[in-house]
C-alpha cells in the first residue's frame, strides 16, 4: 500500500471505533429469554434474524428496525399469545440499547490526533441516522472529522458516490473497518485502499457473501492503534 | 430578497417536493379504526401523538418510529388486550407507507431544469435516512441535486453546519420549504434566505413553537412553480 497517495482516511464506526454488535447480541439473548416459554434460544434468534432479513430493504440497519422485527417475531413465535408486558419489555430492550454509553475500542482520540494534519479524517458509517449521530455525539469524537457520512448501504456504488463527493481519486482513499463485506471488499473493488481490523463479534449478515472476492491486497491488523506504524 | 447573492438553493422534500403528511394522516385514521373498540378516534390519535413526542429524542423522525409508537399506543389503549391480528395490521400500515409511490407536488423536473445552471440545487430533508433515500430514488429527481443532506433535525445549528459544509456564506443560501418552524425561521435567524410554500396539511409538531419569531423578511408563495418568477 502506497501510503503517500492517501489523502482521506475514512473510518467505519460500529465495531471499529466503538462497541456495537455486542449490544445487539445481548438484546437477542434478552429477547430469547422472553421467548423461552415458546421456543428454544437458538431457534428464537434464528426466527428473529429471518424477519430482520425479510424487512431489511424497507427498514434498513439500526435499532428501530431491530425493535420492529422483535415485536413481529414475538407475535410469530407465541402465535399471537404473547403478553402485553413482554411487548413493552421488547420495546424497552431497544430503548435501552439507544441509551447505552459509547465504549471506544482503543485510544481513538490519541490515534486521531496523530493522524490529523497529515490526513483528512472522515467517518463513513452504515446505519440509522439518529442512532449513528447519537453515538458520534456521545463518543466526543465529532471534532476530529472533516466529514461524516451516514450511509444506508456500503456497496461499491455507495463508495463511488462518497469518493466523488470528497473530490478525490479512489487510490487516494483509505477505508479502515471491521467488515470485510462492507468496509474492505467494495473499496478494493473500486480501486481504493483498505485496512481490515477484525472485531471479535460479527453479525451474520456482515459475513462475506458468496461470490464476493478479494481482488487486491489490504492490511489486516489486530487493533486500531496498529494503523499508526503503517501510516507513518 | 437580493436573488443575485444566492449560490445554493436547498429544497425541503416532504410536503415541499412530494406528498408526505397526508400518508401519515391516512395511517393515523387506519390506526384509530383499529382502536375504535377501545377509544374514540380523536383521543386515540392524541395518545399516539403523545407517545411519538415522548420518544422523538430517541427514535427521531420517520416511519419506523411512528410504527413503534403505534404498537406501544395500541398496548396502552387496549390495556394490553389487543389481538395479534391488530398488531400485525399496525406493522402492515407502516410498511404500506414505505411502499407508497412518490407523488410530486408540481412539475418539479421542469422547475429544476430552469434553475439548474443558474444555481446549485441541493436537497435538505429531515427524517429517517432510508425513508428519505427511498423517496428520493422513487422521485427520479436525484440527478438534479449537487448534494443531498438528510438531517436528523433542522435547527439553527444544523443549518450552520450544512452551510459551512457547502462552503458558502449564509446570505448565499436560500431554503425553500413548507415548514415555518423547520425550513424558514431557523434559516432566517442565521442570516439565510427563505421561501415559504405552505402545504395544506402540517403535522402539529411542525407548527411554530412558542418563542419562535420571524426576524427577517421572506417570500410566501402558493406553489412551487411560483419560485421561478422570483428567482429569474
Interface residues (C-beta under 8 A of the other chain):
Chain A: X55 X58 X59 X60 X64 X65 X67 X68 X71 X72 X75 X79 X80 X81 X82 X83 X84 X85 X87 X88 X91 X94 X95 X98 X99 X128 X129 X130 X133 X147 X150 X152 X165
Chain B: X55 X58 X59 X60 X64 X65 X67 X68 X71 X72 X75 X79 X80 X81 X82 X83 X84 X85 X87 X88 X91 X94 X95 X98 X99 X128 X129 X130 X133 X147 X150 X152 X165
